[in-house]
Amino acid sequence: MTDHHKEERPDVQAPDIIHKLVHDPDILWHFAVELYEKPDVKESCLEAQNSYGADINLMLLYLWCDYHGVSLSNEISVALGNTSHLWQTEILGPLRAIRQGMKGGSGYREFLAQELEIEKRAQKALIACMSGVELSETPPRAGGQHLTSYAGECGLSEHLLSPLLAGAQQVVRPGVP
């Protein structure tokens, strides 16, 4: 995504940002697409997913929240974790296994495109967990408190987080969800 495609938005506080995110979940998708273009981000995310069982969508949502100063309660984190687990074990995991078995074969690209659409739906399901819940504003955390906590749960090493944190610093601009 290039700069001329970005819509500048006025400064907004965390609850306003969450309201915008809940009503326009594509905000997270656009963040993810732009972040994936940064050096080593895609590779780090895929290694986290394939070697440690991490949910890339949850990682990206936590990172987005960290950089926008959104503090998530334990209740929301549990709901996010449950939703992530459902999507990863029941829907995306099996699709991913089928796609990997098709690699290099006929229909692979079409299946990959369908999988990406389902990834987008998984992001929307995660965001729906945040709807109607009171969220508090905290100073934006470039260190990624929510992401770092999740990384600890998954056993991710610092070398996998560094590209995400560095990339997010380039992608996130104050007041732009």
Salt bridges, closest charged atoms under 4 A:
ASP3 OD1 - LYS6 NZ 2.51
GLU7 OE2 - ARG9 NE 3.92
ASP26 OD1 - LYS120 NZ 3.79
GLU34 OE2 - LYS6 NZ 2.67
GLU34 OE2 - ARG173 NH1 3.98
GLU47 OE2 - HIS159 NE2 3.81
ASP66 OD1 - ARG141 NH2 3.95
GLU115 OE2 - ARG96 NE 3.79
GLU115 OE1 - ARG99 NE 2.22
GLU119 OE2 - ARG96 NH2 3.20
